[in-house]
Amino acid sequence: PGARIAIGGSRANGQSVSRGISPAYGEGAGKMYLAKVYITLKPTVNDPQGLTIKGGLHTLGFNSVESVRSGKYLQIKVDSDRADVEQQVREMCQKLLANPIIEDFAFELEKVQA
């Protein structure tokens, strides 16, 4: 398994989140990375799908479940250096994958074999 590096995202208040290691440009050039992208509804947004899932879990006897928030999980392979991959994935999320009005996103990068 490759090294996992937690990287960026955005918070409900619109602020950018930056986590993990900030490598020098050019480090790891020619490496393949798997971006694991997590897109969730902002805490203030109603989640009817989550409520339905919670109700179903209760029906199945999982009564200790207090709440459920649904979201999306994506895996994206990118062949570039780590700093470039981080920038590209952040832009993908900001421009297409996440709706900034109602969703937050976070992602982590994992080195994988090309």
Number of C-alpha atoms within 10 A of each C-alpha: 7 11 10 16 17 17 22 20 23 21 16 16 8 12 9 14 12 14 13 12 10 12 11 10 11 12 11 15 13 12 16 20 26 21 23 19 23 19 21 19 21 18 13 9 11 12 15 12 13 15 15 12 15 19 17 12 15 14 10 9 10 12 11 8 11 8 10 16 16 13 15 12 11 12 13 11 17 21 16 17 19 26 17 15 20 21 12 14 25 21 12 12 21 16 11 9 18 21 15 18 11 14 20 24 27 23 25 21 27 18 20 16 10 10
